[in-house]
Amino acid sequence: MATRTTLPRRKRTVAPRRVRTAAAVGAAAARAVDRVLSSEEALALLLRRLEAAGWHIEREPEATERRGAAAHLTPPARAR
């Protein structure tokens, strides 16, 4: 029987469309975050939805300045 010579496998490169898709998805996500954080109503809706999903959100007292206010998120028990 004749033996077959094996050729070394070529490394596959990432398909250009994957790179374009990942960049587009990243840009869309960044725009969505900017849109949510720039609107107090949208941010309030996001916080309500997170709380409804089981997240615990610790807010700073309202008397503090808005720019310095921070919120600490605790994931739901099922995600820990």
BAKOL-55811 format. One record per atom (N, C-alpha, C): chain; x, y, z. Coordinates in steps of 0.02 Angstrom, whole numbers, m for minus. Atoms other than C-alpha are relative to their C-alpha. Layout:
<atoms>
+--------+--------+--------+--------+
| chaine |     px |     py |     pz |
+--------+--------+--------+--------+
|      A |      X |      Y |      Z |
...
+--------+--------+--------+--------+
</atoms>
This chain:
<atoms>
+--------+--------+--------+--------+
| chaine |     px |     py |     pz |
+--------+--------+--------+--------+
|      A |     41 |    m59 |      0 |
|      A |      0 |      0 |      0 |
|      A |     43 |     62 |      0 |
|      A |    m37 |    m63 |      3 |
|      A |     55 |    174 |    m36 |
|      A |    m16 |     40 |     63 |
|      A |     12 |    m42 |    m59 |
|      A |     78 |    287 |    113 |
|      A |    m14 |     70 |    m22 |
|      A |     20 |    m69 |     15 |
|      A |      3 |    457 |    113 |
|      A |     43 |     47 |     41 |
|      A |    m38 |    m49 |    m38 |
|      A |    109 |    604 |    161 |
|      A |    m49 |     50 |     30 |
|      A |     45 |    m48 |    m33 |
|      A |     28 |    717 |    285 |
|      A |     32 |     69 |     m2 |
|      A |    m22 |    m69 |      2 |
|      A |     41 |    903 |    267 |
|      A |    m13 |     31 |     68 |
|      A |     14 |    m34 |    m64 |
|      A |     57 |   1014 |    419 |
|      A |    m65 |     40 |     m5 |
|      A |     64 |    m38 |      0 |
|      A |   m109 |   1092 |    468 |
|      A |     13 |     74 |     m1 |
|      A |     m6 |    m73 |      2 |
|      A |   m131 |   1274 |    427 |
|      A |    m38 |     29 |     59 |
|      A |     35 |    m35 |    m53 |
|      A |   m177 |   1390 |    567 |
|      A |    m57 |     40 |    m29 |
|      A |     58 |    m38 |     23 |
|      A |   m348 |   1463 |    546 |
|      A |      3 |     70 |     29 |
|      A |      2 |    m69 |    m24 |
|      A |   m362 |   1649 |    557 |
|      A |    m72 |     18 |     17 |
|      A |     67 |    m23 |    m18 |
|      A |   m510 |   1740 |    632 |
|      A |    m32 |     30 |    m62 |
|      A |     36 |    m26 |     58 |
|      A |   m638 |   1776 |    500 |
|      A |    m10 |     75 |      8 |
|      A |      9 |    m73 |     m5 |
|      A |   m644 |   1962 |    461 |
|      A |    m70 |     21 |     22 |
|      A |     68 |    m20 |    m19 |
|      A |   m832 |   1964 |    483 |
|      A |    m10 |     m6 |     75 |
|      A |      5 |      4 |    m73 |
|      A |   m812 |   1906 |    664 |
|      A |     29 |     62 |     33 |
|      A |    m32 |    m60 |    m28 |
|      A |   m696 |   2051 |    697 |
|      A |    m46 |     60 |     m9 |
|      A |     46 |    m56 |     12 |
|      A |   m817 |   2173 |    617 |
|      A |    m61 |     m5 |     45 |
|      A |     59 |     10 |    m42 |
|      A |   m963 |   2098 |    712 |
|      A |     16 |     17 |     73 |
|      A |    m18 |    m13 |    m69 |
|      A |   m872 |   2105 |    879 |
|      A |      8 |     75 |     11 |
|      A |     m9 |    m72 |     m6 |
|      A |   m825 |   2287 |    849 |
|      A |    m67 |     36 |      0 |
|      A |     66 |    m31 |      4 |
|      A |  m1004 |   2332 |    802 |
|      A |    m40 |    m13 |     64 |
|      A |     36 |     16 |    m62 |
|      A |  m1075 |   2243 |    955 |
|      A |     29 |     40 |     58 |
|      A |    m32 |    m40 |    m53 |
|      A |   m949 |   2329 |   1069 |
|      A |    m20 |     73 |     m4 |
|      A |     20 |    m70 |      9 |
|      A |   m991 |   2499 |    996 |
|      A |    m73 |     11 |     19 |
|      A |     71 |     m5 |    m17 |
|      A |  m1178 |   2468 |   1014 |
|      A |    m10 |     m4 |     75 |
|      A |      5 |      6 |    m73 |
|      A |  m1155 |   2415 |   1195 |
|      A |     23 |     64 |     34 |
|      A |    m24 |    m63 |    m28 |
|      A |  m1054 |   2572 |   1232 |
|      A |    m51 |     56 |     m8 |
|      A |     51 |    m51 |     10 |
|      A |  m1189 |   2681 |   1155 |
|      A |    m59 |    m11 |     47 |
|      A |     56 |     15 |    m45 |
|      A |  m1324 |   2592 |   1257 |
|      A |     16 |     20 |     72 |
|      A |    m20 |    m20 |    m68 |
|      A |  m1227 |   2618 |   1419 |
|      A |     m1 |     75 |      7 |
|      A |      1 |    m73 |     m2 |
|      A |  m1202 |   2802 |   1379 |
|      A |    m71 |     27 |      2 |
|      A |     69 |    m22 |      3 |
|      A |  m1387 |   2820 |   1339 |
|      A |    m34 |    m10 |     68 |
|      A |     32 |     14 |    m65 |
|      A |  m1441 |   2738 |   1504 |
|      A |     28 |     45 |     54 |
|      A |    m30 |    m40 |    m53 |
|      A |  m1318 |   2833 |   1612 |
|      A |    m13 |     75 |     m8 |
|      A |     12 |    m71 |     11 |
|      A |  m1361 |   3001 |   1533 |
|      A |    m71 |     21 |     18 |
|      A |     70 |    m15 |    m15 |
|      A |  m1546 |   2990 |   1575 |
|      A |    m18 |    m27 |     69 |
|      A |     19 |     22 |    m67 |
|      A |  m1608 |   2985 |   1755 |
|      A |    m58 |    m50 |     m2 |
|      A |     57 |     46 |      5 |
|      A |  m1770 |   2898 |   1701 |
|      A |     24 |    m69 |    m21 |
|      A |    m25 |     64 |     24 |
|      A |  m1677 |   2762 |   1607 |
|      A |     41 |    m35 |     54 |
|      A |    m40 |     29 |    m54 |
|      A |  m1557 |   2736 |   1753 |
|      A |    m46 |    m26 |     55 |
|      A |     48 |     23 |    m50 |
|      A |  m1704 |   2724 |   1874 |
|      A |    m34 |    m64 |    m22 |
|      A |     30 |     61 |     26 |
|      A |  m1786 |   2595 |   1761 |
|      A |     48 |    m59 |      4 |
|      A |    m50 |     53 |     m4 |
|      A |  m1625 |   2494 |   1753 |
|      A |      7 |    m24 |     72 |
|      A |     m7 |     19 |    m71 |
|      A |  m1609 |   2496 |   1943 |
|      A |    m61 |    m39 |     23 |
|      A |     60 |     37 |    m19 |
|      A |  m1791 |   2441 |   1964 |
|      A |      1 |    m70 |    m29 |
|      A |     m3 |     67 |     31 |
|      A |  m1765 |   2297 |   1842 |
|      A |     52 |    m44 |     34 |
|      A |    m50 |     39 |    m36 |
|      A |  m1606 |   2243 |   1931 |
|      A |    m27 |    m24 |     67 |
|      A |     29 |     20 |    m64 |
|      A |  m1697 |   2244 |   2098 |
|      A |    m54 |    m53 |     m9 |
|      A |     52 |     50 |     14 |
|      A |  m1842 |   2146 |   2022 |
|      A |     32 |    m68 |    m16 |
|      A |    m35 |     62 |     17 |
|      A |  m1715 |   2017 |   1962 |
|      A |     37 |    m30 |     59 |
|      A |    m31 |     27 |    m60 |
|      A |  m1651 |   1994 |   2139 |
|      A |     64 |     34 |     22 |
|      A |    m61 |    m36 |    m19 |
|      A |  m1503 |   2113 |   2143 |
|      A |    m15 |     46 |     58 |
|      A |      6 |    m47 |    m56 |
|      A |  m1476 |   2213 |   2303 |
|      A |     43 |     60 |    m16 |
|      A |    m36 |    m61 |     18 |
|      A |  m1427 |   2392 |   2268 |
|      A |      3 |     45 |     62 |
|      A |     m9 |    m45 |    m57 |
|      A |  m1354 |   2496 |   2408 |
|      A |     14 |     69 |    m26 |
|      A |     m7 |    m68 |     24 |
|      A |  m1377 |   2680 |   2375 |
|      A |     25 |     45 |     55 |
|      A |    m22 |    m51 |    m48 |
|      A |  m1295 |   2829 |   2457 |
|      A |    m61 |     42 |     18 |
|      A |     56 |    m43 |    m19 |
|      A |  m1411 |   2947 |   2552 |
|      A |    m11 |     55 |    m51 |
|      A |     17 |    m50 |     51 |
|      A |  m1501 |   3072 |   2440 |
|      A |     31 |     68 |     15 |
|      A |    m28 |    m65 |    m18 |
|      A |  m1425 |   3219 |   2537 |
|      A |     69 |     11 |    m30 |
|      A |    m67 |     m9 |     28 |
|      A |  m1254 |   3184 |   2463 |
|      A |     m4 |     24 |    m72 |
|      A |     m3 |    m27 |     68 |
|      A |  m1201 |   3261 |   2300 |
|      A |     m7 |    m57 |    m51 |
|      A |     13 |     52 |     50 |
|      A |  m1259 |   3163 |   2145 |
|      A |     63 |    m26 |    m33 |
|      A |    m61 |     21 |     34 |
|      A |  m1087 |   3161 |   2063 |
|      A |     41 |    m47 |     43 |
|      A |    m40 |     41 |    m45 |
|      A |  m1008 |   3083 |   2216 |
|      A |    m36 |    m62 |     24 |
|      A |     39 |     56 |    m24 |
|      A |  m1148 |   2960 |   2249 |
|      A |     21 |    m64 |    m36 |
|      A |    m19 |     65 |     28 |
|      A |  m1103 |   2779 |   2224 |
|      A |    m54 |    m51 |     18 |
|      A |     46 |     55 |    m15 |
|      A |  m1209 |   2622 |   2217 |
|      A |     41 |    m64 |     m1 |
|      A |    m35 |     64 |     m4 |
|      A |  m1145 |   2452 |   2269 |
|      A |    m50 |    m55 |    m17 |
|      A |     44 |     53 |     23 |
|      A |  m1220 |   2301 |   2183 |
|      A |     20 |    m66 |     32 |
|      A |    m10 |     67 |    m25 |
|      A |  m1239 |   2130 |   2262 |
|      A |    m40 |    m46 |    m44 |
|      A |     37 |     44 |     45 |
|      A |  m1285 |   1991 |   2141 |
|      A |    m51 |    m42 |     37 |
|      A |     49 |     44 |    m32 |
|      A |  m1436 |   1880 |   2174 |
|      A |     35 |    m62 |     29 |
|      A |    m30 |     58 |    m33 |
|      A |  m1403 |   1728 |   2284 |
|      A |     14 |    m56 |    m50 |
|      A |    m10 |     55 |     49 |
|      A |  m1420 |   1609 |   2135 |
|      A |     62 |     12 |    m43 |
|      A |    m58 |    m15 |     42 |
|      A |  m1277 |   1698 |   2045 |
|      A |     66 |     m3 |     39 |
|      A |    m61 |      1 |    m41 |
|      A |  m1154 |   1690 |   2191 |
|      A |     31 |    m67 |      1 |
+--------+--------+--------+--------+
</atoms>
